[in-house]
Amino acid sequence: MSTPQHDNSDIDVNERGAEVDGRPQVMNRRLFMQLLVFETRGELGAADAAQNLQAALERRKIACVLYADVNSPNGLAVLSWSEDPNYFVTQLRPALQAPELHGLKQMRELTMLGRTYSSGYENDLQYWLLDRPRETALNEAWPWAVWYPLRRGGAFEKLEGREKAGILREHAGIGKAYGAADLAHDIRLACHGLDANDNEFVIGLIGKDLHPLSHVVQAMRKTRQTAEFIVQMGPFFVGRALYRSAGA
């Protein structure tokens, strides 16, 4: 009895951007970004924990942002990134296993992991996928950050393509307006199959002040995408940068 053969000719894992000089932009590269959140436990104070964590990250030359958790006086978080997801296991993991960090307890419910992705309209695909997220996270003029996952309902995927595109444009237009005004800058990651709670996207809102980051979330609630099709948002992490490094 023969085994059924599956046609894999339509499988395309590349990222695609807008055409440039009549030629499509195609790239099989993307940036993975991970947020890990910790609470200080035992005798290790928050200030000492932050110093120890920064030192451990510096020793390994980890590309990262170290945040103070605004909603926890003992909370810290590490945002790190790499094109190679092995980096989180071979470089970041050993850094976080340093003996002086044993007083830190990971808050697994706030762990977020995602990958940059394209929509097909990017004029500079490499910048969008690889450079812009790093620049946004590392910008010293923008110390505040709000990170959260979200999931859309299945009904959204059943919409006709033109209707779906209109809904996404409405949502994106608000984000672009806040960015142009230097109020809020976003990092958007896909996390299909990477999230413990089956979320689909991770959003990072970065800016110089906290209020506009909250305000843009409020403004998005009025869009059709959020009002009708997003079924889960959060939990939210709110942090302020203590330390940044572009890594090795």
Residue, then its C-alpha position, 0 to 999 in steps of 0.5 A: m500500500s503506497t503512502p500518500q504524497h503531500d505537495n509541499s510546493d506551496i510552503d513558503v517560510n520567507e518574509r516578504g516586503a514591497e517590491v523595490d525597482g520591480r523586484p520583490q524583497v524576500m528574506n529568510r531572516r528574522l529577529f527573535m525577542q524574549l522578555l523574562v520577568f523576575e522577582t527578588r526573593g530572600e535576603l537579596g535586595a532589589a538594588d543588589a539584584a539589579q547590579n548582579l543581574q547587570a553584571a551577569l549580562e555584561r560578562r556574557k555580552i548579552a544584547c538586552v535591556l534590563y527593566a525595573d518592574v514598575n508594578s513590583p518594588n522587587g521586580l526586574a525584567v530582561l529583554s533580549w534578542s537574537e536572529d538565532p534562537n539557540y542564543f537564548v539557551t547557549q548564551l542567555r541561559p548560562a548568564l542567568q544561572a550565575p550563583e549570585l542570581h539564585g535569589l531571583k524567581q522567574m515569573r513565568e506568567l509574564t514570559m514572552l517570546g516572539r519573532t519579527y515578521s513582515s506584512g508584505y508592504e515594508n519598503d526596507l525589509q531588512y531594516w523592519l525585521l532586524d534593525r528597527p526592533r533593536e534600535t527601538a529597544l535600545n533608544e536611550a530617549w525612550p526608557w518606558a516600555v509596556w509589553y503584552p501578548l494578544r490573541r485574535g479570535g478565529a473569526f478574523e481569519k475567515l474574513e475576506g482579504r480586502e475586509k481584513a486589510g481594511i481592519l488592519r490599516e485602521h489599527a496600524g494608522i493609529g500606531k503610526a500617528y503616535g510614532a510620528a508624534d514621538l509618543a509611542h513606538d512599537i515592536r510587533l512580534a508573532c508568537h504562534g506556537l511559542d506562547a504557553n497560552d496560545n497567544e499569537f502576537v507580542i506587542g512592545l510599546i516603547g517611549k519617553d513617557l508612560h502616559p502615551l503608552s497607556h493612551v495608545v492602548q486606550a485608543m486602539r480599543k475603539t478599532r474594529q480589530t480590538a473591539e470585535f476580534i481580539v479575545q485576549m490581551g495581557p498580562f501586561f508588563v510595565g517597565r523602565a529601562l535601567y541598563r541597555s547593551a547592544g551585545a557583542 
